[in-house]
Structures are given as structure tokens and as C-alpha cells.
């Protein structure tokens, strides 16, 4: 019987090379969307992870606000360092909408960006749940709550403090979204030439400042992907659907308010700061 082995080896090699080439072509075609997924994953993992650690770590008592602001700021910085040169480093649906309006970001890319940002936050939430599962269960029992209750869910997503209503939470979140957008537009503007590689650092500092200054009452929620992504993951992981009903159906505020704030922040920046052209002196 004839030996067909050697004659098939070139065909197999050619097939492997073709498959590798197709994979590289696919990665190149969708590089921006993959970058947004990865950047949002990094942001949400560090931001939400820092929030969880600040509560569960008994040595961090009294330092919650600083630790949360620092972890979110560093998450923004690392996420932007990873993705800025590929996708522009949006990693926030509110900024994607603002850039589409004020920086001529292609409208056709918005659905893909939003989906990948949401998917990245969803995946990060799954990673954090697996990492902190035992500590979360212990914490819930110590506080007299169930493992899949609002207490543990509030570590992944945002709920307003009991003293304020949804209107105040909306204002807080919208104002934070506006300031974040002003910072992003200012840093990326052609007139503010930063040293190479400093843009992510500046955006991270802006984000930390906003978290410290404006989001105490709304408990964060300035990135829609990093709120609805974890919320959807918690539902999939066994938490009750009441996460969408708690605090007067507050879930829509961290989705809508940052986007409205981002659009208004872009309007304010272009109205008061970004003047095109120069008037001739008389």
C-alpha cells in the first residue's frame, strides 16, 4: 500500500498557515473592538476590585474613599495605556457617545464599542466574583445577609446612599460624567500638547478627582458599562432580579445620567474653551 504521509504534509502546513493568516487578519480587522473589551476589562477589574477590597479588608477601615478613588484612577490609567493607540481608549460608553458628537467618532462603530465595553465589564465581574467568592460569603454572613443579596451586590455595582433620592443621584452622576468628558476632551485636544505617554496619567488623575469630589451620594456609577455589566453578571450568577428594582428602580440612572452629562460636558467645553480660529486685533 502506498505511503501517503509525506505528500499530505505540505497540504497540512499550507492549511495551518492559512488558518494563522486568517486569525491575524481577523484580529487586525477587529483590533479596535478587542482593545475596548480589554481596556474595559482592566478598568472594571481594578476599579470594582479596589472597591471590594476596601470593604472586605479590615486593615482598610477609614480609608475607603481614598482607596476607591485610587483604584479607579489607576484602572483608567492602565486601561488607557493598553488601548489608547489602538482604539482611542474610550473604555466608557458615555465617552464614546460624547466623542461621536464632539470629535466626529464614526457612528457605525458605536454599537461595536458599546457591546465590547459591556462584555469587558461583564467578564471582569465574573473574574472578581471567582476571586472574592469566599470572602464575600463570609462578609455577608457576618452582616446577617444572604450571599446573593443587595449587600454584596452593592460592592459590584452602584446604589445611592439612603439619604438621597434618585434625582440627586442623577445629578451627581451626570455632573461627574460631564467633568470626566471635559478632562478627556482637554487632554486629547490639539492645543494641550502633553509629553508622550502622559495622557493616560492625566485622565486617571481626573477620574480619581471626580470620584473623590462628586460621587459620594451616588456611590460611583459614572461608567455605564462598569455598572450594567456587573449588574447583568450578578443576575446570571444567581442574584435576584430585584437588583433592577432596588432604590426606586435606580438601575437606569448610572446608564442614562453619565451619557447626558458627557454630552453636556462636551457642549460646555466647546462653548467656553474650544474656540476655533483667532480674532484679528484692531
Buried (B, 14 or more C-beta within 10 A) or exposed (E): EEEEEEEEEEEEEEEEEEEEEEEEEEEEEEEBBBBBBBBBBBBBBBBBBBBBBBBBEEEBEEEBEBBBBBBBBBBBBBBBBBBBEBBBBBBBBBBBBBBBBBBEBEEEBBEBBBBBBBBBBBBBBBBBBEBBEEBBBEBBEEEEEEBBBBBBBBBBBBBBEEEBEBEBBBBBBBBBBBBBBBBBBBBBBEEEEEEEEEBBBBBBBBBBBBBBEBBBBBBBBBBBBBBBBBBBBBBEBEBBEEBBEBBEEBBEBBBBBBBBBBBBBBBBBBEEEBEEEEEEEE
